[in-house]
């Protein structure tokens, strides 16, 4: 049997090597040495500041929990 496929994108927490803007909110800056969320999709990386990343991950967790609850209720 093949391994289960993941429904999530490739995500990781890393440290910024240089100063740049958050991909979600251009007013947010990520400075060298700060922790950030790195999202890789189709060989392209997007970087998000800590505040935006936390909001995004919480919203995604909530959505996944809702989907799981719907599937479990129907069994």
SVG drawing of the C-alpha trace seen along z (x, -y; Angstrom):
<svg xmlns="http://www.w3.org/2000/svg" viewBox="-23 -49 45 51">
<polyline fill="none" stroke="black" stroke-width="0.4" points="0.0,0.0 1.4,-3.5 2.1,-6.0 -0.7,-8.5 -0.5,-11.8 -0.3,-15.0 -3.0,-17.7 -0.7,-20.5 1.9,-22.5 5.6,-22.2 6.0,-24.4 9.0,-25.1 10.1,-27.6 13.5,-29.1 15.6,-32.2 15.8,-35.1 19.3,-35.5 18.5,-39.1 15.9,-41.8 12.8,-41.5 9.0,-42.1 6.4,-39.7 4.6,-38.1 1.2,-38.6 1.6,-42.2 4.2,-44.4 4.2,-46.8 5.6,-44.0 9.4,-43.6 11.3,-40.5 14.8,-41.3 18.0,-39.2 18.0,-36.6 14.3,-36.7 12.1,-33.6 9.7,-33.3 7.4,-30.9 8.6,-29.5 6.0,-28.1 7.4,-26.2 5.1,-25.6 6.2,-24.6 9.9,-25.4 8.9,-28.9 9.4,-30.1 7.1,-32.6 8.2,-34.0 5.8,-35.3 6.5,-37.3 5.8,-35.7 2.5,-37.6 1.0,-36.8 2.2,-33.2 0.6,-32.6 -2.8,-34.0 -2.5,-31.9 -1.7,-28.6 -4.5,-29.1 -7.0,-29.7 -5.7,-26.6 -5.9,-24.4 -9.4,-25.5 -10.5,-24.7 -8.8,-21.3 -10.6,-20.5 -13.9,-21.5 -13.3,-19.2 -12.3,-16.4 -15.4,-16.8 -17.6,-16.6 -15.9,-13.4 -16.2,-11.8 -19.9,-12.8 -20.7,-11.0 -19.2,-7.6"/>
</svg>
